[in-house]
């Protein structure tokens, strides 16, 4: 597994973590201490803020799971990948997008720039 695939795997583990302690551990494993997350709807810096954004999405979409779409593409310290937010109950995916991550020297995420391709209209 490449450094990019490893980082993206940890990223999805964080986004799919439930419970405050599990989420905090997963965020710390995926992001550097001052790592950031930015998309059109939110901006966060540091483990606590990133965990709060993830927890907020879980509140809005309880039981949904983030899943990768396609392959991870990376070079130098940057990678990009697609994703969907999927309902295990019926397979619907009301939210989808792609993210660009920059890795720190230790392989954890330094920054995420998220782009939303599909969001619910109501």
N, C-alpha and C positions, 0 to 999 in steps of 0.2 A: 504494500500500500504506500502511495506517495505521501509526502508531507502535506500536500493539499487535501488528499482524500482523508487523511487522519484528522486534520483540522476540521473539515466539513462533517465528518462523523461525530466529533465531539460537539460541534455546533448543533447538530440535530438532537443529540442526547440532551443538551441544555434546553432546547426548545420543547422537547417532549417530556421533560422532567416534571413530576408532580410532587407536591409537598415542599414546604419551605426549605428544609434541610437538604433534601435531594437536589432541589433547584439551585441552591447556593453552591453546593459542591460541584455540580455540573457546569455552572457558569465559571467558577474558579478554574476548573480544568480546561475550559474552552478559551476563555479570554485572559489576556494579560491584566495586571492589576488596574491599569488606567485605560483599559480597552474601551472602545466606544461602539455604539450601534446607532445608525441614523437611517431612517426611511421617511417617506412623506408624512407619516402620522406621528412619529416619535423621534426623540433624540435622547440618548443616555450615555453616561460616561462612568466607568467604574462598575465593579461587580454588583453592588446593591441596586444601582439604577437599572442596569441591564436585567437583573432578576425581576425587578418591578415591572418592566415592560413586558417580559415574558409572562409573568403572573397575570397581568392585565389582559393579555390575549387569551389566556386560559379561562378567565372569567367571562369574556365575551363569547368564546367558543368552547364551552365545556365538553370534554371527551374527544375533541378533535386532535388529530396528529399531524405534525409536519412531516412531509415525505419529499425526498429528492426527486427531481425529474431530470433525466438525461445524465450526462457525464460531468465530472468536475474537470475544468480546464484551468491550468495554472502555468505561470512562469515567474521567475525571480521570486519575489515575496508576495505575489498576488494571485488570487484564484477567483473564478466565477462559477456559479452553478444555479440551476433552477430548482424551484420547490413548489409544493402545493400544501394547503391546509385541508385535510381530508376528514370527513365524517366516517368513522368505522361502521356506523349503523347503516348507512345507505351508499357510501362511496362517493358522495357529492364532494366537490372541492370548490367552495365559494370564494376562496382567496388563493391567488397564485402570483408568483413573481420570480425575480432572480436577484441574487446578492453578489457583491464583489467584496472579497475580504483581503485584508493585508495582514501578513503574519509577522509577529515579533521574532527575534532570534531564537527563542525557546520553542517555537512552533505554535504557540498559542496565538489567538487572534488579537491584533492590535486595533483594527477597525473593520466595521461592516458598513457598507453602503447598500441599502436595500431599495429595490424598485418593485412597485406593485403593478402587475399586468392585469389582474382581475380582482375586484372587490365587490362585495354586495352593494346593491343600489338602495336597499331599504334598511 
